[in-house]
Amino acid sequence: MTHLYLGIRRAADSCYHWFPHDSPDMLDKNSFHRLFPGPFNFFRASAFELQQIIPNPETLLPIPQRIFLEQEEATPLHGFPVLISPLTEGLEQALAFYVRVEEARQIATLSRRPGNKKAVDEAWNRYGTLLETATENAVRSSFGRKLPSIFWLYHSAAVARCFKDSPRRAMRHDLTVGKAHGDLIKYRTFERYLDRVLTLTFDVVHRVAEEAEEDERGLFPDLLVRMRDNVLSLTENRVARDLSGLDSYFRGHLRIDGKDFRHRLSLLESWSEERLHRDESLGTAARNLVGQGPDLSAQALIGESGWVRFLSQHPAYNSRALLSHQQVEIWESLLYKLKEFEILAALRRLVIPVNAVGARLSCEAPKPSSGAHLGRPLMLSDSTRPLDFSTSWVINPLVRRFGLIYDITDFSSIVSVLGRSGSEDQDQSYRSIFRFQRRVNQMAREHRLQLEKYLGDGALYSGRHPHILLFMAIQVQRYYKRALNEGFPFDRGMRIGLNHGEYRLLPIEEGGRGKTHRYEFFGHGIVELSRLATGKATREIDDIKTLLLGLGYPQGEVERFFAPLERQNVDLVDKKEEARQFYCYIDKHGALVNEGIAATRQFISELSSSGMVHPLYRLREDRREYLVFRLELGNQELLVGIRELGNANLKGLEKALLYEVVDGEPWKDLPRQEERTAGSLLDSLEGGFGAPLRPSKVT
């Protein structure tokens, strides 16, 4: 028997290696502790046991997120931030009222009195309307993020509190009936409640699945299914090690004598402790089972699945004094449910109610290891996006971010030319663009910028600080210049755009086995940013002439064709501007021509108010006037120039006031007398800075 059990256990242990090591927050000890904060009485907090109780937990269980405090340097909380709203408060109140009315009806039935069905229906309609709204919002907005399951983690706490006190309420309502049938009333009321909830949820899921052409199975809250099959999760807050709080569960749900069961289980624990000291083979089996040292605890062993069933086969086991064979099976089934209950309760403790205090968010400080809230308010970072089940999106997709986009000019045409070259030239060009983009991405990571979109010949990054993105833009331009000196084949130029705007986050790819969710930006902000990197509005007439001559057209015919246009000066290209390596200007038709760094007024305004830049002086270069300032980041320093370009027509958008940003490195050795100003960067750009113009010798 012992050898058979050990063989089974070793086979089960070998399955541990199939547990996904790359799944988030599962095998790392610190992450696992955050995911399942104790204390536990039955669940042994290990990846193996989690896999035994909930197969594929990484696909079923929602993963807590980091919740940063107002001072983001502080250690973040981990959990599910849920915004307390009129809907969530009303939902809890309506739940309590419905349960009390349903309990009154059950008491009336047991007392052979007519129940008030109309009052029950009205109470359910009030609660069901709010529950339907929250459920539909969660299902529609989930996109694989398990929002319906998180909602039930949150709401199940109120449900459990409500039903745990049901027997006492029954006695207060009718002492005689409550004493005799309080536990039965509790579970009859619970069954009617659960039946209504499941029907409502199935209806919502079916409706949304039809509209969205989705699979219903992927929309239904998985944790609600678990809670349906394990009533402890919806009727209890915690379970003591000696099961002393489960008498109502034993009487009302299992229909057995809970006191007798607990007494026999206590005797089994004492007997098991004695046999472990007397029977060496039993101790060996126990050590192989749990991997503990020589001091084995009978109490801990009884919490191991299969151990009591194994003990019941021992020759000295007395089923009359200890658990009967039927009770052994009840214990094994109950033990599984107790472990599952503690897993769900641990996740439930990670739900952090968040309150809106004006424009700020706060929560109560959770007590370590218990998840209880201590009442001490903690202010949260403004980057926190709590789950608001009263809104259609649940998680507000609107974010305000600083964006940087870069785009290599004429990338496609250069690739086409290289495609007609030899394989060695093609390979070398692709290696060079790979190295270039890899280095740009490394610089972005060093500045803690987020890659939002990869564009093939460029990329879009976002950040929360304008001076960092400005610093990054200058660095990328310098790196491109250095790459050209090293033979970079994509030498037609590079455009960079900077803005600050509203973006919406679209969950484009669901998190799965070993994966995290992938979000994409969309909305006005990204349209505006992309327009800053669209390049020239038209081609220079000389370029078109060269193209036609290359195609074989006679030079005389070409000259006669373009002569009227040249006399009317319709060429939109500003040759003085384009004499520079990097340039931005607005052509005669009001279109932006960007072969340098262009920024929107919103970006410059936020940069101005950031307190990170201070105007030094104005500088004139040819016919251009720049406001020059020093930009510091860490131990690095750049000299940057900005000038106003004017209002530009951006395709599909309203006119926008744009600015050119240039690298001021060529000016760093020019003689100057720095003059500070009380005005901001934006005021100075708009004419409020009174420092004298200093002509530049750099062209």
C-alpha positions in Angstrom: 0.0 0.0 0.0 2.8 2.4 1.0 4.8 1.6 -2.1 1.7 2.1 -4.3 0.9 5.5 -2.8 4.5 6.7 -3.2 4.6 5.7 -6.8 1.4 7.6 -7.5 2.8 10.7 -5.6 6.1 10.7 -7.6 4.2 10.5 -10.8 2.1 13.5 -9.8 5.2 15.4 -8.7 6.7 14.8 -12.2 3.7 16.7 -13.6 5.1 19.8 -11.9 7.5 20.3 -14.8 4.5 20.8 -17.2 3.5 23.9 -15.2 4.2 26.9 -17.4 7.4 28.5 -16.0 7.0 31.5 -18.2 3.5 32.4 -17.0 3.4 35.6 -15.1 3.4 35.7 -11.3 3.2 32.0 -10.8 6.6 30.4 -9.9 8.6 33.3 -8.6 8.3 33.1 -4.8 7.8 36.8 -4.2 5.2 37.0 -6.9 3.4 33.9 -5.7 3.2 35.3 -2.2 1.7 38.6 -3.6 -0.8 36.6 -5.6 -1.9 34.4 -2.7 -1.3 36.3 0.6 -1.9 34.1 3.6 -2.6 32.9 6.2 -3.8 29.5 5.0 -5.3 26.7 7.0 -5.7 24.1 4.2 -4.1 25.4 1.0 -0.4 24.7 0.8 0.8 27.8 -1.1 2.8 26.2 -3.8 2.6 26.1 -7.6 2.1 22.3 -7.6 -0.9 22.4 -5.3 -2.4 25.4 -7.1 -2.1 23.4 -10.3 -3.8 20.4 -8.6 -6.7 22.5 -7.4 -7.2 24.8 -10.4 -5.7 23.3 -13.6 -4.1 26.0 -15.9 -4.5 28.7 -13.3 -2.6 31.2 -15.5 -5.6 31.1 -17.9 -8.3 31.1 -15.3 -7.2 33.4 -12.6 -6.9 37.2 -13.0 -3.4 38.5 -12.2 -3.2 41.4 -9.7 -1.6 44.6 -11.0 0.8 47.0 -9.4 -0.9 50.0 -7.8 1.5 52.8 -7.4 1.2 55.3 -4.5 1.3 59.0 -5.0 5.0 59.0 -4.5 5.8 56.5 -7.2 9.2 55.7 -5.7 7.3 53.9 -2.9 6.7 50.1 -3.0 3.5 49.6 -4.9 0.5 47.7 -3.7 -0.6 44.6 -5.6 -4.2 43.9 -6.3 -7.3 44.8 -8.2 -8.3 48.5 -7.7 -12.1 48.9 -7.9 -13.7 52.3 -7.8 -16.5 52.7 -5.3 -19.3 54.3 -7.2 -23.1 54.8 -6.7 -23.6 51.6 -8.6 -21.4 49.5 -6.4 -22.8 50.9 -3.2 -26.3 50.6 -4.5 -25.6 47.0 -5.6 -24.6 46.0 -2.1 -27.6 47.6 -0.5 -30.0 46.1 -3.1 -28.4 42.7 -2.5 -28.9 42.9 1.3 -32.5 44.0 0.8 -33.3 41.2 -1.6 -31.8 38.5 0.6 -33.8 39.7 3.6 -37.0 39.7 1.6 -36.3 36.2 0.2 -35.5 34.9 3.7 -38.8 36.3 5.0 -40.6 34.4 2.2 -38.8 31.2 3.2 -39.7 31.7 6.8 -43.3 32.2 5.8 -43.3 29.0 3.8 -41.9 27.0 6.7 -44.5 28.6 9.0 -47.3 27.6 6.5 -48.1 31.2 5.8 -48.4 32.8 2.4 -45.1 34.5 1.3 -45.0 37.9 -0.4 -43.9 37.0 -3.9 -44.5 40.4 -5.3 -42.1 42.0 -2.7 -39.4 39.4 -3.6 -39.8 40.1 -7.4 -39.6 43.8 -6.8 -36.5 43.4 -4.6 -34.9 41.2 -7.2 -35.7 43.6 -10.0 -34.0 46.4 -8.1 -30.9 44.3 -7.5 -31.0 42.5 -10.9 -31.0 45.8 -12.8 -27.8 47.0 -11.1 -26.2 43.5 -11.4 -27.1 43.4 -15.1 -25.5 46.8 -15.8 -22.3 45.8 -14.0 -22.1 42.4 -15.6 -22.8 43.7 -19.1 -20.2 46.5 -18.7 -17.6 43.9 -17.5 -18.4 41.4 -20.3 -18.4 44.0 -23.1 -15.1 45.6 -21.9 -13.2 42.5 -20.9 -11.3 41.7 -24.2 -9.7 38.7 -22.4 -8.7 40.7 -19.3 -11.0 38.6 -17.0 -13.0 41.7 -15.9 -16.2 39.6 -15.2 -14.1 37.4 -12.9 -12.6 40.4 -11.1 -16.1 41.8 -10.7 -17.2 38.6 -8.9 -14.1 38.6 -6.8 -15.3 42.1 -5.6 -19.0 41.4 -5.3 -18.6 37.9 -3.8 -17.2 39.5 -0.6 -20.6 41.3 -0.1 -22.5 38.2 -1.0 -20.5 36.1 1.5 -21.0 38.7 4.3 -24.7 38.7 3.6 -25.3 35.0 3.6 -23.0 34.3 6.6 -25.3 36.2 8.9 -28.5 34.6 7.4 -29.2 32.1 10.3 -29.0 34.9 12.9 -31.3 37.1 10.9 -33.8 34.3 10.6 -33.8 33.9 14.4 -34.3 37.7 14.8 -37.2 37.5 12.4 -38.8 34.4 14.0 -37.1 32.8 16.9 -38.8 29.5 16.8 -38.5 28.9 13.0 -35.0 30.4 13.0 -33.7 28.1 15.7 -35.2 25.0 14.0 -34.6 25.8 10.3 -32.1 28.8 10.2 -29.5 26.8 8.3 -32.0 25.4 5.9 -33.4 28.9 5.2 -29.9 30.2 4.5 -29.2 27.6 1.8 -32.7 27.7 0.3 -32.3 31.4 -0.1 -28.8 31.0 -1.5 -30.0 28.5 -4.1 -32.7 30.8 -5.3 -30.3 33.7 -5.4 -27.7 31.7 -7.3 -30.2 30.4 -9.8 -31.4 33.9 -10.6 -27.8 35.2 -10.9 -26.7 32.5 -13.2 -29.8 33.0 -15.4 -29.2 36.7 -15.6 -25.5 36.2 -16.4 -26.2 33.6 -19.1 -28.7 36.0 -20.7 -26.2 38.9 -20.7 -23.4 36.7 -22.1 -25.6 35.3 -24.8 -26.8 38.8 -25.9 -23.2 40.2 -26.0 -21.9 37.1 -27.8 -24.4 37.4 -30.5 -23.8 41.1 -31.0 -20.0 40.8 -31.0 -19.9 37.4 -32.8 -17.8 35.9 -29.9 -17.8 32.5 -28.3 -20.1 32.5 -25.2 -17.6 30.3 -23.3 -14.9 32.9 -23.6 -17.2 35.6 -22.2 -18.7 33.9 -19.2 -17.0 34.7 -15.9 -14.9 31.6 -15.1 -14.7 32.4 -11.4 -18.5 32.5 -11.1 -18.6 28.9 -12.4 -16.1 28.0 -9.6 -18.2 29.8 -7.0 -21.3 28.1 -8.2 -19.7 24.7 -7.7 -18.2 25.7 -4.3 -20.8 27.4 -2.2 -18.3 28.2 0.5 -16.9 31.0 -1.7 -20.3 32.8 -1.7 -21.4 32.0 1.8 -18.2 32.2 4.0 -15.5 34.8 4.6 -13.0 32.5 6.2 -12.8 29.0 7.6 -11.0 28.1 10.9 -8.6 25.2 11.0 -11.0 23.2 13.3 -14.0 23.9 11.0 -15.8 25.5 14.0 -17.5 28.1 11.9 -19.0 25.5 9.4 -21.8 24.0 11.5 -24.3 25.9 9.4 -22.7 24.5 6.2 -22.7 20.9 7.6 -26.4 21.1 8.7 -27.9 23.2 5.9 -25.8 22.1 2.8 -24.2 18.7 3.6 -27.1 17.6 5.9 -24.8 15.9 8.4 -24.0 16.4 12.0 -21.1 18.9 12.0 -20.2 18.5 15.7 -19.9 14.7 15.3 -17.8 15.1 12.2 -15.4 17.6 13.8 -15.1 15.4 16.9 -14.2 12.3 14.8 -11.7 14.4 12.8 -10.1 15.5 16.0 -9.7 11.9 17.2 -8.3 11.0 13.8 -5.6 13.7 14.2 -4.6 12.3 17.6 -4.6 8.8 16.4 -2.5 9.8 13.3 0.0 11.6 15.5 0.4 8.4 17.6 0.8 6.1 14.6 3.4 8.4 13.0 5.6 7.9 16.1 5.0 4.1 16.3 4.9 3.1 12.6 8.2 3.9 10.8 6.8 3.0 7.3 3.9 5.4 7.9 6.4 8.2 8.7 8.4 7.3 5.5 5.2 7.6 3.5 4.4 11.0 5.1 7.9 12.4 4.4 7.7 11.4 0.8 4.2 12.9 0.6 5.0 16.4 1.8 8.8 16.6 1.7 9.0 17.7 5.4 11.7 16.9 7.9 11.6 14.2 10.6 9.2 16.2 12.8 5.9 15.6 10.9 2.7 17.2 11.9 -0.4 15.1 11.8 -2.5 18.2 11.5 -0.6 19.2 8.4 -0.9 15.7 6.9 -4.6 15.6 7.3 -4.7 18.7 5.1 -3.0 16.7 2.3 -5.3 15.4 -0.3 -5.5 11.6 -0.2 -3.8 11.2 3.2 -7.0 10.4 5.2 -8.1 8.0 2.5 -4.7 6.4 2.7 -4.9 6.2 6.5 -8.4 4.6 6.4 -6.8 1.5 4.7 -4.4 1.0 7.7 -5.0 -2.3 9.5 -5.3 -0.4 12.9 -7.8 2.1 11.6 -11.1 2.0 13.5 -13.9 3.4 11.3 -16.4 3.3 14.2 -14.5 5.6 16.4 -12.8 7.7 13.7 -14.3 8.8 10.4 -16.5 6.3 8.7 -15.7 5.4 5.1 -18.5 7.6 4.0 -17.2 10.4 6.1 -13.7 9.9 4.7 -15.0 10.6 1.2 -16.9 13.6 2.5 -13.7 14.9 4.0 -11.7 14.4 0.9 -14.3 16.3 -1.2 -14.6 19.0 1.5 -10.8 19.3 1.7 -10.6 20.1 -2.0 -13.4 22.7 -1.6 -11.6 24.2 1.4 -8.4 24.6 -0.6 -10.2 26.1 -3.5 -12.1 28.4 -1.2 -8.8 29.7 0.3 -7.4 30.4 -3.1 -10.4 32.4 -4.1 -10.6 34.1 -0.8 -6.9 35.1 -1.1 -7.6 36.7 -4.5 -10.7 38.4 -3.0 -8.5 40.0 -0.3 -6.5 41.6 -3.1 -9.5 43.6 -4.2 -8.7 47.2 -3.1 -11.7 49.6 -2.9 -10.7 53.0 -4.3 -12.4 56.3 -3.5 -12.3 59.4 -5.7 -11.5 62.5 -3.7 -12.0 65.2 -6.2 -9.5 64.5 -9.0 -7.4 62.3 -6.7 -7.7 58.6 -5.8 -7.3 57.1 -2.4 -7.6 53.7 -0.7 -7.3 52.2 2.7 -3.9 50.7 3.6 -4.2 46.9 3.5 -2.8 44.9 6.5 0.1 42.7 5.4 -0.7 39.0 4.9 -4.4 39.4 5.7 -5.7 41.9 3.1 -7.8 43.6 5.8 -8.1 47.4 5.4 -6.8 49.4 8.3 -8.5 52.7 7.6 -5.3 54.7 7.1 -5.8 56.5 3.7 -3.2 56.1 1.0 -3.2 58.5 -2.0 -2.6 56.7 -5.3 -0.7 57.8 -8.3 -2.7 59.7 -10.9 -1.6 57.0 -13.4 -4.0 54.5 -11.6 -7.0 53.5 -13.6 -9.3 51.7 -11.2 -12.1 49.4 -12.5 -15.4 51.3 -12.6 -18.1 48.8 -13.3 -20.7 51.6 -13.6 -19.1 52.7 -16.9 -19.3 51.0 -20.2 -15.5 50.8 -20.6 -14.9 49.7 -16.9 -11.2 50.6 -17.4 -11.0 54.1 -18.8 -9.1 53.8 -22.1 -8.4 57.5 -22.3 -4.9 58.5 -21.4 -2.9 61.6 -21.9 0.7 60.9 -22.9 3.7 62.5 -24.5 4.4 60.8 -27.8 7.5 60.5 -30.0 7.5 59.1 -33.5 10.4 58.7 -35.9 10.2 57.8 -39.6 13.0 57.2 -42.1 12.4 59.1 -45.3 11.9 57.2 -48.6 12.4 53.9 -46.8 10.3 52.0 -49.3 11.9 53.4 -52.4 15.4 52.7 -51.0 14.4 49.1 -50.2 13.1 48.8 -53.8 16.5 50.0 -55.2 18.3 47.6 -52.9 16.1 44.8 -54.0 17.7 45.1 -57.5 21.1 44.9 -56.0 23.1 41.8 -55.1 22.1 39.6 -52.1 25.1 40.8 -50.2 24.1 44.5 -50.4 20.5 43.6 -49.4 21.7 41.6 -46.4 24.0 44.4 -45.3 21.2 47.0 -45.6 18.8 44.9 -43.5 21.5 44.3 -40.9 22.1 48.0 -40.7 18.4 48.9 -40.2 18.1 46.2 -37.6 21.1 47.6 -35.7 19.8 51.1 -36.0 16.3 50.3 -34.7 17.7 48.0 -32.0 19.9 50.8 -30.7 17.0 53.3 -30.7 14.9 50.9 -28.7 17.8 50.5 -26.2 18.0 54.3 -25.8 14.2 54.4 -25.2 14.4 51.7 -22.5 17.2 53.6 -20.9 14.8 56.6 -20.6 12.0 54.3 -19.5 9.9 55.1 -22.6 7.2 52.7 -23.7 7.2 51.2 -27.2 3.6 51.6 -28.4 3.9 50.8 -32.2 6.6 49.4 -34.4 6.2 51.0 -37.8 8.7 49.0 -39.9 10.9 52.1 -40.8 10.2 53.8 -37.5 8.5 53.5 -34.1 6.1 55.3 -31.7 7.1 55.7 -28.1 5.2 57.3 -25.2 6.3 58.7 -21.9 5.1 60.8 -19.0 7.7 63.6 -19.0 8.2 66.0 -22.0 11.9 66.7 -21.3 12.7 63.0 -21.5 11.1 62.7 -24.9 12.8 65.9 -26.1 16.1 64.5 -25.0 15.4 61.2 -26.7 14.5 63.0 -30.0 17.9 64.8 -30.1 19.7 61.6 -29.2 18.0 59.7 -32.0 18.8 62.4 -34.5 22.4 62.4 -33.4 22.6 58.7 -33.7 21.1 58.8 -37.2 23.8 61.4 -38.2 26.5 59.1 -36.9 25.0 56.2 -38.7 25.1 58.1 -42.0 28.8 58.8 -41.4 29.3 55.0 -41.0 27.6 54.2 -44.3 24.0 53.8 -43.3 22.2 53.2 -46.7 18.9 54.9 -45.7 20.3 58.3 -46.2 17.3 60.4 -47.5 16.6 61.8 -44.0 14.6 61.1 -40.9 11.5 62.8 -39.5 10.7 63.1 -35.8 7.4 64.3 -34.3 6.6 65.2 -30.6 3.2 65.8 -29.2 1.1 65.7 -26.0 -2.4 64.5 -26.6 -5.2 62.1 -25.8 -4.8 58.5 -26.7 -7.1 55.5 -26.2 -5.7 52.1 -25.3 -7.1 49.2 -27.3 -6.4 45.7 -25.9 -5.4 44.3 -29.3 -4.1 40.9 -28.1 -5.3 38.8 -25.1 -2.9 37.6 -22.5 -2.6 33.8 -22.7 -0.3 31.1 -21.6 2.9 32.8 -20.7 1.8 36.1 -22.4 0.8 39.5 -21.2 -1.9 41.7 -22.7 -0.8 43.8 -25.7 -2.3 47.2 -26.0 -2.3 49.6 -29.0 -2.8 53.4 -29.1 -5.6 54.8 -31.3 -7.5 58.1 -31.4 -6.8 61.8 -32.1 -3.3 61.8 -30.5 -1.8 59.2 -32.7 -3.3 60.7 -35.8 -1.8 64.1 -35.0 1.5 62.5 -34.2 1.6 60.5 -37.4 0.9 63.7 -39.4 4.0 65.3 -38.0 6.1 62.6 -39.8 4.5 62.6 -43.2 7.3 64.4 -45.0 7.2 66.8 -48.0 3.9 68.0 -49.4 5.2 68.0 -53.0 8.3 67.1 -54.9 10.7 69.8 -56.1 10.2 70.7 -59.8 13.9 69.9 -60.4 13.4 66.4 -59.0 10.4 65.8 -61.4 12.5 67.1 -64.3 15.3 64.7 -63.5 12.8 61.8 -63.2 11.3 62.6 -66.6 14.7 62.9 -68.3 15.7 59.6 -66.7 12.6 58.0 -68.3 13.8 59.2 -71.8 11.8 62.4 -72.4 13.7 65.0 -74.5 15.2 67.8 -72.4 13.7 70.5 -74.6 10.2 69.2 -74.2 10.6 68.9 -70.5 11.9 72.5 -70.1 9.1 73.9 -72.3 6.5 72.0 -70.2 7.8 73.4 -66.9 8.6 76.9 -68.0 5.2 78.4 -67.2 5.3 76.9 -63.7 8.8 78.3 -63.0 7.8 81.8 -64.2 4.9 81.7 -61.8 7.1 80.5 -59.0 4.8 77.6 -58.0 7.6 75.5 -56.7 6.7 74.8 -53.0 10.2 73.8 -52.0 12.1 76.3 -49.9 15.7 75.7 -51.0 17.3 77.8 -48.3 15.5 75.7 -45.6 16.4 72.5 -47.3 20.1 73.4 -47.5 20.3 72.2 -43.9 20.8 68.6 -43.0 17.7 68.6 -40.8 14.9 71.1 -41.3 11.3 71.9 -40.7 9.1 74.6 -42.4 5.6 75.3 -43.6 5.3 75.7 -47.4 3.3 78.2 -49.3 0.2 76.1 -49.2 0.4 75.7 -45.4 1.6 72.1 -45.4 4.3 70.9 -43.0 7.6 69.8 -44.5 9.4 67.9 -41.8 12.8 66.4 -42.3 13.9 67.2 -38.7 12.0 67.5 -35.4 8.5 69.0 -35.3 6.6 69.6 -32.1 3.0 70.7 -31.3 2.1 73.6 -29.2 0.6 71.2 -26.6 4.0 69.6 -26.2 5.8 72.9 -25.9 3.3 74.1 -23.4 3.7 71.0 -21.2 7.5 71.3 -21.6 7.3 74.9 -20.5 5.3 74.1 -17.4 7.4 71.2 -16.4 10.1 73.4 -14.8 12.9 71.4 -16.5 13.9 74.1 -19.0 14.9 77.7 -18.7 15.4 80.1 -21.7 18.9 81.5 -22.0 18.9 83.7 -25.1 17.6 84.2 -28.6 19.7 83.3 -31.6 19.3 84.3 -35.2 20.5 81.8 -37.9 20.0 83.2 -41.4 16.3 84.3 -41.3 15.4 81.9 -38.5 15.1 82.9 -34.8 15.5 80.3 -32.1 15.0 80.4 -28.4 18.0 78.5 -26.9 18.0 76.7 -23.6 19.9 74.0 -21.8 18.3 70.6 -21.2 19.7 68.4 -18.4 19.0 64.7 -17.8 21.0 62.9 -15.2 24.6 63.8 -15.8 24.0 64.6 -19.5 23.4 68.1 -20.9 22.1 69.3 -24.3 21.7 72.7 -25.9 18.4 72.9 -27.7 16.8 75.5 -30.0 13.1 76.0 -30.6 11.4 78.3 -33.1 7.7 78.8 -34.0 6.8 77.6 -37.5 3.2 78.8 -37.6 -0.1 77.1 -38.3 0.0 74.1 -40.5 -2.7 72.2 -42.3 -2.4 68.6 -41.1 -4.5 66.1 -43.2 -7.8 65.4 -41.7 -7.2 67.7 -38.7 -7.7 71.3 -37.8 -4.9 73.8 -38.2 -2.2 73.3 -35.6 0.5 75.6 -34.3 3.8 73.8 -34.8 7.4 74.4 -33.6 10.8 73.3 -34.9 13.2 71.7 -32.5 16.9 71.7 -33.4 20.1 70.3 -31.8 22.0 73.3 -30.5 25.3 71.4 -30.3 26.9 73.7 -33.1 26.1 76.7 -31.0 27.7 75.6 -27.7 31.1 77.3 -28.4 29.5 80.7 -29.6 30.3 83.6 -27.2 27.2 84.7 -25.3 26.1 86.3 -22.1 23.3 84.1 -20.6 20.3 86.0 -19.4 17.6 84.4 -17.3 14.0 85.4 -17.5 11.0 85.2 -15.2 8.9 84.3 -18.1 8.2 80.7 -19.1 9.5 78.9 -22.2 6.1 79.4 -24.0 5.9 83.1 -23.1 9.4 83.6 -24.4 8.6 81.9 -27.7 5.6 84.0 -28.1 7.6 87.2 -27.6 7.9 87.8 -23.9 11.7 87.2 -23.7 13.7 90.4 -24.0 17.2 89.1 -24.4 19.1 90.6 -27.4 19.3 88.7 -30.6 22.7 87.0 -31.1 23.6 86.2 -34.7 25.0 82.8 -35.3 28.0 82.1 -37.4 26.7 78.6 -38.0 24.7 78.1 -41.2 
